[in-house]
């Protein structure tokens, strides 16, 4: 079971990465901060200073179609914001 599911690459997270050395990841729902810190350090070879986590709730939607109302929802997930030590960085684009 992998703790890090995928990195989050949005404008807001990219800006925080440039200014404050913070990077975002979608992580396993059952992972705690210590496990996330060890996984990031092992995967990317950086030293982690701080880890913030948050549970993102699912978004519910309702669509009006010819066949009637269709309701659905997105999946819930856990997000981690990881701050690395000053002078270090994580490059998500080197494997493209």
Secondary structure, 3 states (H helix, E strand, C coil): CCCEEEEECCHHHHHHHHHHCEEEEEECCCCCHHHHHHHHHHHHCCCEEEEEEEEECCCEEEEEECCEEEEEECCCEEEEEEEECCCCCCCCCCCC
